[in-house]
Amino acid sequence: MHQKSTAMQELVINLDQTGVHFIPACGRGRFHTGAKEVPMLGGEDKRQITGVLAASASGKMLPPQLIFQGQFFGSTIL
């Protein structure tokens, strides 16, 4: 009975996905005091990839997945 229970736990998958910015926007920088214009790195760049992490109910982590513009790239490139 224990082997059947473990096998079933391998088939139950929990996953989560999140957007990851190519260039993270940061609110900090080094600029001269009193500067009239301060450029912000990555503020207007909205490009993202989707990162997917998953694990089975038995606790086994599955390989991470990355999705670029709707195209899947599995863990073989990591």
PLY file of the C-alpha trace (Angstrom):
ply
format ascii 1.0
element vertex 78
property float x
property float y
property float z
element edge 77
property int vertex1
property int vertex2
end_header
0.00 0.00 0.00
2.86 2.40 0.78
4.34 2.06 -2.73
0.99 2.90 -4.31
0.63 5.97 -2.09
4.13 7.19 -3.00
3.47 6.61 -6.70
0.29 8.68 -6.50
2.17 11.51 -4.74
4.63 11.60 -7.65
1.69 12.39 -9.97
0.30 15.29 -7.92
2.11 18.44 -9.11
2.02 21.93 -7.62
3.47 24.72 -9.75
3.75 28.47 -9.75
4.77 30.94 -12.40
6.06 34.47 -12.14
7.21 37.21 -14.48
10.90 38.07 -14.38
12.10 41.39 -15.84
15.07 41.33 -18.23
16.31 44.60 -16.74
15.05 45.12 -13.19
14.04 48.70 -12.41
15.87 50.07 -9.42
15.14 53.26 -7.55
18.72 53.88 -6.49
21.71 55.39 -8.20
24.69 57.70 -7.78
24.16 61.16 -9.15
25.45 64.62 -8.39
23.53 66.53 -5.76
21.14 69.00 -7.35
21.04 67.26 -10.75
18.00 68.38 -12.75
17.58 65.06 -14.58
18.29 61.61 -13.21
18.00 58.68 -15.65
16.36 55.55 -14.31
17.69 52.21 -15.53
15.03 49.81 -16.79
12.09 52.02 -15.93
10.49 51.82 -19.36
11.60 48.33 -20.34
8.58 46.08 -19.85
10.05 42.90 -21.38
9.68 39.81 -19.21
10.16 36.09 -19.29
7.98 33.66 -17.37
9.69 31.39 -14.86
7.87 28.21 -13.78
8.82 26.18 -10.69
7.08 22.92 -9.76
7.25 20.13 -7.17
5.41 16.86 -6.66
3.45 16.05 -3.51
6.26 13.65 -2.55
8.63 16.64 -2.32
10.58 16.07 -5.54
11.46 19.30 -7.37
10.88 19.31 -11.11
13.35 21.07 -13.44
12.65 24.81 -13.79
11.10 26.05 -17.01
11.49 29.39 -18.79
9.02 30.75 -21.32
10.16 33.40 -23.82
7.39 34.97 -25.95
5.25 31.86 -25.68
8.09 29.47 -26.59
9.13 26.90 -23.97
12.78 26.34 -23.07
13.21 23.56 -20.51
15.97 22.89 -18.05
18.30 21.61 -20.80
19.60 25.17 -21.30
20.20 25.83 -17.61
0 1
1 2
2 3
3 4
4 5
5 6
6 7
7 8
8 9
9 10
10 11
11 12
12 13
13 14
14 15
15 16
16 17
17 18
18 19
19 20
20 21
21 22
22 23
23 24
24 25
25 26
26 27
27 28
28 29
29 30
30 31
31 32
32 33
33 34
34 35
35 36
36 37
37 38
38 39
39 40
40 41
41 42
42 43
43 44
44 45
45 46
46 47
47 48
48 49
49 50
50 51
51 52
52 53
53 54
54 55
55 56
56 57
57 58
58 59
59 60
60 61
61 62
62 63
63 64
64 65
65 66
66 67
67 68
68 69
69 70
70 71
71 72
72 73
73 74
74 75
75 76
76 77
